[in-house]
């Protein structure tokens, strides 16, 4: 399937220290 | 890694979120010694949500750019120009901002467009999206979302409707779709809107 993400999910990743 | 083996965090937090497409950020700065095309600089490409944020958090916001400059973000392999094979039959949803909106709306709109693109918010029509451009200009800034086929009315309109919804565009901001071929021949004067929303 298409790898789609909603805006809230993407925004949460902006400053997530674990995502670096 | 140490964190993963300690069991302190769920392992999924250590995995970057892959995007459907690889995207390239371009930066244009006017330079009299170069052609327009030569002044388009490819900055970097990314294919995960985390790498998008690393880039976005690291660069100037659109409203901080000097007048005359552009940011463009396109799918990898598509150059931010009409002549590219993926753009030559296409057009753009154009959002003209007034001067005051540089401080109130520009950065929010640009980020929202980027999130729509990397998040594939246009569903199956996302394949028709080529990229987006923000032009910083003294007379008023512009945002454009470029699609690959101006003749696909369903796709163009669905992309436009989704943009309007996500940007919460009100009556003070008009949105029209201009075919690149019309823009090319009408340089300097008003280009007609093939679709409006």
Backbone of each chain as ProteinMPNN parsed JSONL, in Angstrom:
{"seq_chain_A": "XXXXXXXXXXXXXXXXXXXX", "coords_chain_A": {"N_chain_A": [[0.81, -1.214, 0.0], [0.137, 2.346, -0.167], [2.471, 4.529, 1.333], [1.289, 6.482, 3.522], [0.835, 9.375, 5.602], [-0.803, 11.08, 8.244], [-1.278, 14.605, 9.046], [-1.006, 15.24, 11.788], [0.413, 13.097, 12.799], [2.84, 13.355, 11.404], [3.615, 15.884, 12.343], [4.054, 15.331, 15.039], [6.427, 13.987, 14.924], [8.291, 15.929, 14.542], [9.785, 17.064, 16.697], [10.54, 14.863, 18.098], [12.701, 13.239, 20.141], [13.459, 10.617, 19.939], [13.315, 9.987, 17.345], [15.519, 10.709, 15.959]], "CA_chain_A": [[0.0, 0.0, 0.0], [0.802, 3.644, -0.186], [2.966, 4.949, 2.652], [0.725, 7.81, 3.763], [0.864, 9.796, 7.01], [-1.605, 12.282, 8.445], [-0.469, 15.754, 9.452], [-0.706, 15.197, 13.22], [1.489, 12.119, 12.986], [4.088, 13.96, 10.917], [3.99, 16.99, 13.244], [4.595, 14.762, 16.283], [7.803, 13.532, 14.695], [9.217, 17.052, 14.335], [10.697, 17.272, 17.818], [10.639, 13.61, 18.835], [14.128, 12.92, 20.256], [13.713, 9.219, 19.589], [13.25, 9.781, 15.901], [16.794, 11.134, 15.353]], "C_chain_A": [[0.842, 1.261, 0.0], [1.252, 4.01, 1.232], [2.463, 6.371, 2.907], [0.701, 8.102, 5.262], [-0.014, 11.029, 7.167], [-0.753, 13.378, 9.086], [-0.088, 15.7, 10.932], [0.435, 14.223, 13.497], [2.824, 12.714, 12.56], [4.56, 15.063, 11.861], [4.577, 16.463, 14.555], [6.048, 14.35, 16.125], [8.8, 14.686, 14.653], [10.243, 17.18, 15.461], [10.839, 16.02, 18.678], [12.101, 13.196, 18.932], [14.444, 11.49, 19.837], [13.747, 8.975, 18.096], [14.574, 10.134, 15.226], [17.684, 9.926, 15.069]], "O_chain_A": [[2.064, 1.237, 0.145], [0.513, 3.825, 2.199], [3.128, 7.345, 2.553], [0.565, 7.194, 6.082], [0.02, 11.926, 6.325], [0.337, 13.122, 9.597], [1.028, 16.071, 11.297], [1.31, 14.489, 14.321], [3.822, 12.591, 13.271], [5.752, 15.172, 12.15], [5.488, 17.07, 15.119], [6.811, 14.366, 17.091], [10.01, 14.466, 14.718], [11.43, 17.382, 15.204], [11.214, 16.104, 19.848], [12.7, 12.835, 17.919], [15.566, 11.19, 19.428], [14.15, 7.908, 17.632], [14.734, 9.882, 14.032], [18.794, 10.082, 14.561]]}, "seq_chain_B": "XXXXXXXXXXXXXXXXXXXXXXXXXXXXXXXXXXXXXXXXXXXXXXXXXXXXXXXXXXXXXXXXXXXXXXXXXXXXXXXXXXXXXXXXXXXXXXXXXXXXXXXXXXXXXXXXXXXXXXXXXXXXXXXXXXXXXXXXXXXXXXXXXXXXXXXXXXXXXXXXXXXXXXXXXXXXXXXXXXXXXXXXXXXXXXXXXXXXX", "coords_chain_B": {"N_chain_B": [[21.34, -1.149, 18.662], [22.418, 0.473, 21.772], [20.223, 1.535, 23.128], [18.143, 0.132, 22.021], [18.725, -2.484, 22.818], [18.45, -2.295, 25.516], [15.828, -2.269, 26.004], [14.357, -0.169, 26.777], [12.903, 1.582, 25.2], [10.256, 1.134, 22.869], [11.118, -0.766, 20.007], [10.168, 0.215, 17.558], [10.352, 2.957, 17.627], [12.867, 3.52, 16.902], [13.079, 3.203, 14.297], [13.131, 4.816, 11.251], [10.528, 6.614, 9.545], [9.512, 5.572, 6.521], [8.987, 7.329, 3.461], [6.589, 7.489, 0.795], [7.647, 8.498, -1.517], [10.846, 9.71, -2.73], [12.066, 12.886, -2.025], [13.221, 16.039, -3.278], [14.852, 18.962, -2.26], [15.056, 22.192, -3.569], [16.795, 25.267, -4.125], [16.476, 28.564, -5.106], [18.263, 31.385, -6.058], [18.48, 34.613, -7.254], [20.955, 35.378, -9.65], [22.955, 37.361, -11.438], [25.058, 36.571, -13.014], [24.53, 34.101, -13.828], [22.411, 31.727, -15.602], [18.799, 31.365, -15.312], [18.239, 28.685, -14.913], [20.701, 27.678, -14.096], [20.867, 28.891, -11.677], [19.226, 27.516, -10.036], [19.54, 25.585, -7.359], [20.228, 22.325, -6.279], [19.497, 21.137, -3.205], [19.234, 18.975, -1.227], [18.2, 15.499, -0.879], [15.602, 13.396, 0.466], [14.088, 10.585, 2.131], [12.628, 9.812, 4.302], [10.365, 10.542, 7.019], [11.609, 11.562, 9.275], [14.04, 12.487, 8.281], [13.096, 14.486, 6.659], [12.234, 16.349, 8.606], [14.677, 16.906, 9.888], [15.965, 18.31, 7.896], [14.116, 20.413, 7.422], [14.058, 21.712, 9.917], [16.549, 22.751, 9.965], [16.968, 24.631, 7.994], [16.35, 28.011, 6.691], [13.14, 29.52, 7.244], [10.508, 29.968, 4.819], [9.622, 32.635, 4.864], [11.814, 33.943, 5.774], [13.574, 34.056, 3.716], [15.416, 35.908, 1.196], [13.984, 38.517, -0.842], [12.944, 37.586, -4.072], [13.936, 35.071, -4.042], [13.441, 31.462, -4.156], [12.026, 28.465, -2.784], [11.87, 25.097, -3.761], [10.205, 22.011, -3.757], [10.432, 18.888, -5.012], [9.477, 15.693, -6.4], [12.023, 13.24, -6.481], [14.134, 13.411, -9.281], [12.515, 14.963, -10.843], [12.808, 18.069, -12.242], [12.525, 21.462, -11.064], [11.009, 22.901, -13.1], [9.234, 24.075, -16.031], [10.009, 22.74, -18.317], [10.707, 20.143, -17.753], [10.139, 16.667, -18.36], [8.1, 15.543, -16.798], [6.653, 17.721, -16.08], [5.867, 19.112, -18.338], [3.354, 18.765, -19.552], [1.741, 19.662, -17.635], [0.506, 21.689, -14.886], [-0.156, 24.252, -12.426], [-1.578, 24.641, -9.168], [-2.204, 27.745, -7.983], [-1.491, 29.958, -5.418], [-1.884, 33.129, -4.498], [-0.433, 35.4, -2.338], [-1.107, 38.192, -0.232], [0.859, 41.104, 0.772], [0.836, 41.305, 3.57], [0.343, 38.735, 4.376], [2.746, 37.413, 4.445], [3.799, 37.377, 6.971], [1.748, 36.249, 8.409], [0.599, 33.934, 7.17], [2.289, 32.649, 5.265], [4.505, 30.836, 6.013], [3.116, 28.856, 7.403], [1.342, 27.896, 5.421], [3.16, 26.934, 3.508], [4.508, 24.9, 4.927], [2.33, 23.24, 5.397], [1.679, 22.455, 2.798], [3.995, 21.014, 2.165], [3.764, 18.94, 4.035], [1.406, 17.745, 3.146], [2.337, 16.736, 0.729], [4.556, 14.988, 1.364], [3.236, 13.263, 3.057], [1.445, 12.043, 1.419], [-1.184, 13.015, 1.034], [-3.045, 13.32, -0.932], [-4.076, 10.97, -1.645], [-4.839, 8.509, -4.065], [-4.399, 10.304, -6.072], [-2.037, 11.435, -5.504], [0.046, 10.532, -7.018], [0.019, 12.128, -9.24], [1.059, 14.496, -8.415], [3.765, 16.661, -8.755], [5.454, 18.445, -7.428], [6.202, 21.349, -5.385], [6.339, 24.942, -5.198], [7.645, 27.854, -3.647], [7.562, 31.257, -4.053], [9.298, 34.119, -3.183], [8.464, 37.347, -3.225], [8.563, 40.899, -3.872], [6.115, 42.107, -4.6], [4.249, 40.392, -3.669], [3.968, 37.21, -2.256], [4.098, 33.844, -3.631], [2.552, 30.653, -3.848], [2.858, 27.502, -5.279], [1.448, 24.488, -6.389], [2.449, 21.844, -8.168], [1.231, 19.815, -10.776], [1.166, 16.842, -12.869], [-0.427, 16.48, -15.151], [-2.416, 18.517, -16.872], [-4.763, 18.015, -18.169], [-6.143, 16.094, -16.795], [-8.828, 16.441, -15.269], [-10.277, 15.47, -13.028], [-8.305, 14.648, -11.251], [-6.778, 17.015, -10.924], [-8.723, 18.681, -9.767], [-9.405, 17.276, -7.412], [-6.979, 17.337, -6.034], [-6.747, 20.092, -5.735], [-9.03, 20.628, -4.149], [-8.396, 19.251, -1.801], [-6.097, 20.645, -1.018], [-7.177, 23.175, -0.529], [-8.818, 22.61, 1.615], [-6.957, 21.683, 3.556], [-5.273, 23.896, 3.832], [-7.022, 25.635, 4.775], [-8.241, 27.649, 3.272], [-9.59, 30.779, 2.77], [-12.114, 33.141, 1.637], [-10.584, 35.377, 1.149], [-8.322, 34.609, -0.081], [-7.488, 33.606, -3.265], [-7.68, 30.77, -5.428], [-6.326, 29.402, -8.244], [-5.941, 27.283, -11.129], [-3.304, 27.031, -13.264], [-2.197, 26.314, -16.514], [0.971, 25.154, -17.462], [1.86, 25.573, -20.091], [0.349, 27.745, -20.914], [1.274, 29.666, -19.142], [3.898, 29.901, -19.984], [3.752, 31.165, -22.523], [2.505, 33.461, -21.856], [4.165, 34.995, -20.349], [4.848, 37.606, -18.153], [2.387, 38.828, -18.358], [-1.059, 38.465, -17.293], [-1.977, 35.145, -16.611], [-4.466, 32.9, -17.745], [-6.867, 31.211, -15.663], [-7.329, 27.809, -15.731], [-8.758, 26.062, -14.189], [-10.746, 26.772, -11.327], [-11.08, 27.317, -7.8]], "CA_chain_B": [[21.966, -0.076, 19.449], [22.307, 0.333, 23.224], [18.851, 1.832, 23.544], [17.279, -0.964, 21.568], [18.965, -3.705, 23.584], [18.049, -2.074, 26.906], [14.391, -2.474, 26.083], [13.742, 1.008, 27.389], [11.944, 2.141, 24.251], [9.834, 0.165, 21.838], [12.043, -0.67, 18.87], [9.641, 0.946, 16.391], [10.774, 4.354, 17.722], [14.216, 3.663, 16.353], [13.006, 3.028, 12.848], [12.62, 6.009, 10.575], [9.3, 6.361, 8.804], [9.79, 5.748, 5.09], [7.986, 8.024, 2.655], [6.248, 6.829, -0.471], [8.548, 9.03, -2.545], [12.029, 10.473, -2.349], [11.836, 14.281, -2.383], [14.424, 16.863, -3.388], [14.669, 20.395, -2.009], [15.818, 23.093, -4.439], [16.821, 26.657, -3.685], [16.794, 29.484, -6.2], [18.648, 32.735, -5.676], [18.836, 35.284, -8.503], [22.386, 35.66, -9.817], [23.057, 37.923, -12.792], [26.128, 35.938, -13.791], [24.094, 32.747, -14.195], [21.067, 31.622, -16.156], [17.801, 30.983, -14.309], [18.385, 27.254, -14.655], [21.944, 27.469, -13.317], [20.687, 29.444, -10.328], [18.444, 26.541, -9.264], [20.482, 24.685, -6.701], [19.657, 21.153, -5.631], [20.081, 21.152, -1.858], [19.396, 17.594, -0.746], [17.036, 14.623, -1.041], [15.304, 12.616, 1.673], [12.993, 9.63, 1.901], [11.931, 9.442, 5.544], [9.747, 11.694, 7.698], [12.6, 12.121, 10.195], [15.023, 13.25, 7.503], [12.426, 15.721, 6.257], [12.275, 17.308, 9.727], [16.07, 17.344, 10.088], [16.213, 19.342, 6.881], [13.224, 21.559, 7.636], [14.473, 22.421, 11.145], [17.912, 23.24, 9.766], [17.027, 25.709, 6.988], [15.51, 29.183, 6.929], [11.753, 29.392, 6.815], [10.277, 30.677, 3.553], [9.485, 34.079, 5.105], [13.144, 34.489, 6.075], [14.375, 34.142, 2.485], [15.452, 37.241, 0.582], [13.052, 38.726, -1.953], [13.476, 37.076, -5.333], [14.358, 33.669, -3.881], [12.417, 30.408, -4.146], [12.259, 27.066, -2.428], [11.032, 24.139, -4.489], [10.378, 20.624, -3.34], [9.888, 18.032, -6.061], [9.854, 14.286, -6.352], [13.369, 13.065, -7.017], [14.168, 13.17, -10.725], [11.731, 15.997, -11.535], [13.409, 19.389, -12.012], [11.455, 22.433, -10.787], [10.852, 23.79, -14.265], [8.205, 23.655, -16.985], [10.57, 21.924, -19.399], [10.9, 18.742, -17.359], [9.153, 15.765, -18.978], [6.968, 15.322, -15.884], [5.906, 18.973, -15.901], [5.557, 19.84, -19.573], [1.914, 18.719, -19.853], [1.056, 19.942, -16.379], [0.191, 23.047, -14.474], [-0.009, 24.446, -10.987], [-2.512, 25.383, -8.33], [-1.461, 28.929, -7.566], [-2.049, 30.734, -4.309], [-1.234, 34.437, -4.384], [-0.591, 35.97, -1.002], [-0.824, 39.625, -0.181], [2.094, 41.381, 1.517], [0.668, 41.051, 5.014], [0.289, 37.29, 4.651], [4.075, 36.827, 4.642], [4.005, 37.152, 8.407], [0.647, 35.505, 9.044], [0.2, 32.672, 6.526], [3.224, 32.029, 4.314], [5.233, 29.662, 6.526], [2.136, 27.801, 7.715], [0.858, 27.319, 4.156], [4.249, 26.182, 2.859], [4.706, 23.655, 5.676], [1.156, 22.389, 5.178], [1.835, 21.866, 1.456], [5.044, 19.991, 2.253], [3.222, 17.78, 4.768], [0.471, 17.071, 2.219], [3.082, 16.001, -0.305], [5.315, 13.833, 1.881], [2.289, 12.35, 3.685], [0.573, 11.469, 0.374], [-2.534, 13.392, 1.445], [-3.965, 13.361, -2.072], [-4.42, 9.571, -1.905], [-4.359, 7.966, -5.348], [-4.0, 11.412, -6.939], [-0.69, 11.86, -5.119], [0.992, 10.2, -8.092], [0.02, 13.225, -10.22], [1.743, 15.667, -7.86], [5.196, 16.696, -9.089], [6.182, 19.178, -6.408], [5.64, 22.652, -5.03], [7.294, 26.054, -5.251], [7.277, 29.106, -2.985], [8.293, 32.408, -4.6], [9.293, 35.28, -2.28], [8.498, 38.476, -4.153], [8.146, 42.17, -3.262], [4.704, 42.422, -4.881], [3.382, 39.398, -3.036], [4.546, 35.865, -2.381], [3.245, 32.886, -4.34], [2.746, 29.228, -3.593], [2.343, 26.714, -6.39], [1.531, 23.025, -6.307], [2.557, 21.438, -9.561], [0.765, 18.466, -11.11], [1.797, 16.41, -14.111], [-1.283, 16.463, -16.336], [-3.463, 19.539, -16.741], [-6.0, 17.523, -18.776], [-6.838, 15.203, -15.851], [-9.63, 17.36, -14.45], [-10.618, 14.842, -11.738], [-7.122, 14.669, -10.406], [-6.459, 18.413, -10.62], [-9.731, 19.223, -8.852], [-9.289, 16.617, -6.104], [-5.776, 17.888, -5.401], [-7.097, 21.456, -5.36], [-9.98, 20.608, -3.023], [-7.663, 18.83, -0.602], [-5.241, 21.77, -0.64], [-8.022, 24.228, 0.022], [-9.251, 22.141, 2.93], [-5.827, 21.626, 4.488], [-4.756, 25.249, 4.07], [-8.161, 26.413, 5.292], [-8.249, 28.854, 2.444], [-10.843, 31.537, 2.891], [-12.428, 33.916, 0.439], [-9.585, 36.425, 0.908], [-7.246, 34.034, -0.894], [-8.037, 32.915, -4.432], [-6.882, 29.656, -5.904], [-6.587, 29.067, -9.632], [-4.999, 26.325, -11.722], [-2.778, 27.537, -14.53], [-1.466, 25.341, -17.326], [2.324, 25.695, -17.697], [1.995, 26.023, -21.487], [-0.229, 29.093, -20.952], [2.178, 30.551, -18.396], [5.107, 30.092, -20.805], [3.526, 32.132, -23.608], [1.915, 34.685, -21.303], [5.115, 35.558, -19.385], [4.78, 39.057, -17.998], [1.001, 39.284, -18.192], [-1.924, 37.569, -16.526], [-2.291, 33.851, -17.2], [-5.84, 32.505, -17.407], [-7.05, 30.042, -14.815], [-8.056, 26.748, -16.409], [-9.699, 25.612, -13.16], [-10.735, 27.636, -10.13], [-11.74, 26.789, -6.598]], "C_chain_B": [[21.744, -0.335, 20.937], [20.86, 0.514, 23.679], [17.93, 0.661, 23.19], [17.465, -2.186, 22.455], [18.534, -3.542, 25.041], [16.552, -2.315, 27.087], [13.649, -1.283, 26.652], [12.682, 1.636, 26.491], [11.491, 1.057, 23.286], [10.705, 0.321, 20.602], [11.507, 0.144, 17.705], [10.037, 2.424, 16.429], [12.145, 4.583, 17.102], [14.225, 3.532, 14.844], [12.433, 4.292, 12.227], [11.401, 5.637, 9.74], [9.509, 6.632, 7.316], [8.647, 6.457, 4.38], [7.723, 7.234, 1.388], [7.236, 7.231, -1.57], [9.804, 9.621, -1.924], [11.828, 11.882, -2.879], [13.146, 15.055, -2.394], [14.064, 18.316, -3.118], [15.607, 21.178, -2.92], [15.738, 24.498, -3.868], [17.244, 27.517, -4.868], [17.129, 30.844, -5.611], [19.063, 33.448, -6.948], [20.312, 35.664, -8.524], [22.581, 36.108, -11.256], [24.114, 37.254, -13.651], [25.717, 34.539, -14.26], [22.732, 32.79, -14.858], [20.121, 31.232, -15.022], [17.998, 29.524, -13.897], [19.618, 26.963, -13.795], [21.801, 27.954, -11.878], [19.807, 28.56, -9.451], [19.417, 25.552, -8.643], [19.754, 23.549, -5.992], [20.307, 21.068, -4.256], [20.306, 19.728, -1.357], [18.112, 16.802, -1.011], [16.834, 13.816, 0.233], [14.154, 11.664, 1.364], [12.388, 9.094, 3.192], [11.37, 10.72, 6.178], [10.768, 12.365, 8.617], [13.628, 12.966, 9.438], [14.406, 14.532, 6.941], [12.54, 16.756, 7.37], [13.702, 17.79, 10.002], [16.393, 18.474, 9.129], [15.398, 20.598, 7.196], [13.664, 22.386, 8.853], [15.815, 23.128, 10.981], [17.975, 24.465, 8.85], [16.142, 26.888, 7.401], [14.069, 28.871, 6.553], [11.58, 30.213, 5.532], [10.252, 32.192, 3.773], [10.824, 34.737, 5.44], [14.024, 34.619, 4.831], [14.363, 35.575, 1.964], [14.436, 37.314, -0.552], [13.726, 38.239, -3.242], [13.878, 35.61, -5.273], [13.157, 32.721, -3.878], [12.933, 29.187, -3.388], [11.372, 26.25, -3.352], [11.26, 22.772, -3.874], [9.655, 19.736, -4.339], [10.277, 16.588, -5.813], [11.22, 14.136, -7.012], [13.31, 12.734, -8.509], [13.349, 14.171, -11.523], [12.369, 17.35, -11.218], [12.295, 20.426, -11.868], [11.272, 23.434, -11.918], [9.864, 23.187, -15.261], [8.72, 22.607, -17.967], [10.728, 20.449, -19.042], [9.78, 17.881, -17.953], [7.91, 15.569, -18.109], [6.099, 16.568, -15.721], [5.321, 19.523, -17.193], [4.086, 19.78, -19.992], [1.079, 19.127, -18.644], [0.754, 21.4, -16.139], [0.332, 23.143, -12.972], [-1.239, 25.091, -10.385], [-1.732, 26.533, -7.754], [-2.209, 29.668, -6.462], [-1.243, 32.024, -4.201], [-1.486, 34.992, -2.99], [-0.369, 37.478, -1.063], [0.345, 39.858, 0.789], [1.995, 41.02, 2.996], [0.744, 39.558, 5.344], [1.672, 36.642, 4.783], [4.301, 36.536, 6.126], [2.922, 36.264, 9.017], [0.449, 34.102, 8.476], [1.302, 31.922, 5.781], [3.878, 30.753, 4.846], [4.283, 28.511, 6.856], [1.651, 27.105, 6.451], [1.93, 26.435, 3.517], [4.474, 24.857, 3.589], [3.54, 22.706, 5.427], [1.237, 21.713, 3.801], [2.889, 20.756, 1.495], [4.523, 18.742, 2.96], [2.222, 17.006, 3.918], [1.24, 16.209, 1.23], [3.787, 14.788, 0.282], [4.39, 12.81, 2.535], [1.331, 11.698, 2.709], [-0.901, 11.761, 0.674], [-3.537, 13.381, 0.291], [-4.384, 11.95, -2.508], [-3.926, 9.123, -3.277], [-3.927, 9.082, -6.299], [-2.605, 11.925, -6.599], [0.329, 11.57, -6.22], [1.083, 11.319, -9.124], [0.724, 14.481, -9.705], [3.229, 15.581, -8.197], [6.002, 17.361, -7.991], [5.501, 20.497, -6.122], [6.749, 23.695, -4.985], [6.757, 27.195, -4.392], [8.195, 30.203, -3.53], [8.175, 33.567, -3.617], [9.494, 36.527, -3.147], [7.981, 39.745, -3.486], [6.657, 42.464, -3.443], [3.731, 41.483, -4.184], [3.945, 38.013, -3.295], [3.554, 34.932, -3.056], [3.593, 31.48, -3.914], [2.141, 28.468, -4.761], [2.496, 25.234, -6.12], [1.412, 22.504, -7.727], [2.078, 20.002, -9.769], [1.173, 18.138, -12.551], [0.906, 16.48, -15.345], [-2.478, 17.404, -16.16], [-4.794, 19.067, -17.319], [-6.785, 16.59, -17.849], [-7.63, 16.05, -14.86], [-9.948, 16.768, -13.074], [-9.48, 14.984, -10.751], [-6.778, 16.092, -9.97], [-7.432, 18.961, -9.578], [-9.646, 18.58, -7.469], [-8.089, 17.156, -5.336], [-6.073, 19.31, -4.912], [-8.011, 21.512, -4.148], [-9.275, 20.243, -1.714], [-6.763, 19.962, -0.099], [-6.042, 22.856, 0.059], [-8.47, 23.881, 1.443], [-8.101, 22.198, 3.935], [-5.265, 23.003, 4.816], [-5.821, 26.169, 4.668], [-8.236, 27.755, 4.566], [-9.614, 29.51, 2.475], [-11.025, 32.383, 1.636], [-11.391, 35.001, 0.153], [-8.429, 35.91, 0.042], [-7.858, 33.247, -2.052], [-7.089, 31.798, -4.868], [-7.279, 29.329, -7.338], [-5.547, 28.086, -10.141], [-4.59, 26.84, -13.091], [-1.946, 26.466, -15.228], [-0.091, 25.942, -17.655], [2.475, 26.255, -19.113], [1.413, 27.425, -21.656], [0.702, 30.09, -20.258], [3.403, 30.884, -19.239], [4.905, 31.177, -21.86], [3.021, 33.468, -23.078], [2.865, 35.38, -20.333], [4.998, 37.077, -19.331], [3.368, 39.578, -17.86], [0.193, 38.205, -17.463], [-2.162, 36.256, -17.279], [-3.709, 33.461, -16.787], [-5.831, 31.29, -16.48], [-7.877, 29.018, -15.584], [-9.092, 26.136, -15.465], [-9.648, 26.621, -12.013], [-11.473, 26.955, -8.985], [-11.873, 27.901, -5.585]], "O_chain_B": [[20.992, -1.231, 21.321], [20.347, -0.247, 24.5], [17.062, 0.269, 23.969], [16.493, -2.853, 22.809], [18.281, -4.532, 25.727], [16.08, -2.537, 28.202], [12.463, -1.369, 26.972], [11.679, 2.16, 26.976], [12.263, 0.166, 22.933], [10.997, 1.446, 20.195], [12.286, 0.708, 16.937], [10.06, 3.081, 15.388], [12.526, 5.718, 16.816], [15.254, 3.725, 14.195], [11.376, 4.774, 12.634], [11.26, 4.5, 9.289], [9.665, 7.781, 6.902], [7.477, 6.209, 4.67], [8.539, 6.413, 0.969], [7.607, 6.427, -2.426], [9.824, 9.984, -0.748], [11.463, 12.066, -4.04], [14.061, 14.767, -1.622], [13.098, 18.84, -3.671], [16.794, 20.869, -3.027], [14.761, 24.873, -3.221], [18.236, 27.235, -5.54], [16.393, 31.385, -4.785], [19.924, 32.945, -7.669], [20.847, 36.197, -7.552], [22.393, 35.324, -12.186], [24.077, 37.355, -14.878], [26.454, 33.876, -14.99], [21.985, 33.756, -14.705], [20.547, 30.831, -13.939], [17.936, 29.173, -12.718], [19.585, 26.123, -12.895], [22.509, 27.498, -10.979], [19.656, 28.823, -8.258], [20.046, 24.768, -9.353], [18.814, 23.761, -5.227], [21.527, 20.941, -4.151], [21.44, 19.328, -1.096], [17.071, 17.378, -1.328], [17.778, 13.582, 0.987], [13.354, 11.903, 0.459], [11.721, 8.059, 3.193], [11.839, 11.825, 5.906], [10.793, 13.591, 8.729], [14.031, 14.031, 9.904], [15.095, 15.537, 6.767], [12.9, 17.906, 7.117], [13.907, 18.963, 10.317], [17.016, 19.468, 9.504], [15.934, 21.705, 7.228], [13.642, 23.616, 8.813], [16.165, 24.002, 11.774], [18.924, 25.247, 8.921], [15.317, 26.792, 8.31], [13.808, 28.064, 5.662], [12.42, 31.053, 5.209], [10.796, 32.946, 2.967], [10.942, 35.962, 5.391], [15.096, 35.222, 4.886], [13.448, 36.35, 2.24], [14.075, 36.297, -1.145], [14.918, 38.456, -3.461], [14.13, 34.978, -6.299], [12.021, 33.126, -3.631], [14.134, 28.921, -3.362], [10.26, 26.661, -3.685], [12.384, 22.423, -3.515], [8.437, 19.815, -4.499], [11.253, 16.29, -5.125], [11.53, 14.825, -7.984], [12.53, 11.882, -8.937], [13.467, 14.23, -12.747], [12.46, 17.733, -10.052], [11.237, 20.286, -12.482], [11.366, 24.646, -11.722], [9.68, 21.972, -15.329], [7.987, 21.714, -18.394], [10.867, 19.604, -19.926], [8.629, 18.309, -18.036], [6.8, 15.444, -18.626], [4.953, 16.482, -15.28], [4.38, 20.315, -17.156], [3.62, 20.66, -20.716], [-0.14, 18.957, -18.634], [0.747, 22.224, -17.054], [0.866, 22.243, -12.322], [-1.865, 25.964, -10.988], [-0.706, 26.329, -7.105], [-3.401, 29.956, -6.575], [-0.062, 32.003, -3.854], [-2.626, 35.043, -2.528], [0.448, 37.971, -1.841], [0.764, 38.957, 1.516], [2.94, 40.502, 3.592], [1.151, 39.169, 6.438], [1.782, 35.481, 5.177], [4.935, 35.541, 6.476], [3.157, 35.601, 10.027], [0.16, 33.173, 9.229], [1.256, 30.696, 5.677], [3.812, 29.706, 4.2], [4.599, 27.345, 6.621], [1.557, 25.879, 6.406], [1.645, 25.334, 3.047], [4.616, 23.813, 2.953], [3.741, 21.502, 5.266], [0.902, 20.536, 3.662], [2.69, 19.685, 0.922], [4.804, 17.62, 2.537], [2.183, 15.776, 3.953], [0.839, 15.084, 0.931], [3.643, 13.679, -0.232], [4.71, 11.621, 2.571], [0.493, 10.89, 3.109], [-1.753, 10.878, 0.582], [-4.746, 13.428, 0.519], [-4.962, 11.757, -3.577], [-2.761, 9.32, -3.623], [-3.169, 8.832, -7.236], [-2.052, 12.754, -7.322], [1.34, 12.262, -6.345], [2.097, 11.452, -9.808], [0.958, 15.42, -10.466], [3.872, 14.559, -7.956], [7.097, 16.911, -7.654], [4.374, 20.74, -6.554], [7.921, 23.385, -4.768], [5.558, 27.475, -4.405], [9.42, 30.099, -3.48], [7.065, 33.958, -3.255], [10.562, 36.73, -3.725], [7.082, 39.693, -2.647], [6.014, 43.007, -2.544], [2.532, 41.753, -4.121], [4.346, 37.688, -4.412], [2.347, 35.175, -3.062], [4.751, 31.151, -3.655], [1.025, 28.768, -5.185], [3.549, 24.779, -5.674], [0.398, 22.703, -8.396], [2.466, 19.093, -9.036], [1.483, 19.029, -13.342], [1.41, 16.534, -16.467], [-3.412, 17.124, -15.408], [-5.84, 19.637, -17.008], [-7.963, 16.326, -18.091], [-7.165, 16.339, -13.758], [-9.897, 17.475, -12.067], [-9.658, 15.377, -9.598], [-6.519, 16.344, -8.793], [-7.023, 19.622, -8.624], [-9.8, 19.268, -6.46], [-8.172, 17.401, -4.133], [-5.69, 19.68, -3.802], [-7.813, 22.318, -3.238], [-9.522, 20.843, -0.668], [-6.678, 20.204, 1.104], [-5.639, 23.383, 1.096], [-8.498, 24.728, 2.336], [-8.267, 22.71, 5.043], [-4.831, 23.251, 5.941], [-5.552, 27.318, 5.017], [-8.287, 28.825, 5.174], [-10.643, 28.877, 2.238], [-10.214, 32.348, 0.711], [-11.321, 35.498, -0.97], [-7.654, 36.698, -0.5], [-8.652, 32.331, -1.837], [-5.873, 31.88, -4.696], [-8.438, 29.016, -7.611], [-4.417, 28.053, -9.655], [-5.43, 27.056, -13.964], [-1.109, 25.805, -14.614], [0.002, 27.096, -18.074], [3.13, 27.278, -19.318], [1.924, 28.212, -22.453], [0.891, 31.211, -20.73], [3.891, 32.014, -19.214], [5.783, 32.014, -22.068], [3.099, 34.486, -23.766], [2.444, 36.253, -19.575], [5.047, 37.746, -20.363], [3.158, 40.657, -17.306], [0.727, 37.166, -17.076], [-2.512, 36.272, -18.459], [-4.11, 33.658, -15.64], [-4.919, 30.463, -16.512], [-8.985, 29.312, -16.034], [-10.175, 25.74, -15.897], [-8.615, 27.244, -11.77], [-12.365, 26.132, -9.19], [-12.401, 27.683, -4.495]]}, "name": "protein", "num_of_chains": 2, "seq": "XXXXXXXXXXXXXXXXXXXXXXXXXXXXXXXXXXXXXXXXXXXXXXXXXXXXXXXXXXXXXXXXXXXXXXXXXXXXXXXXXXXXXXXXXXXXXXXXXXXXXXXXXXXXXXXXXXXXXXXXXXXXXXXXXXXXXXXXXXXXXXXXXXXXXXXXXXXXXXXXXXXXXXXXXXXXXXXXXXXXXXXXXXXXXXXXXXXXXXXXXXXXXXXXXXXXXXXXX"}
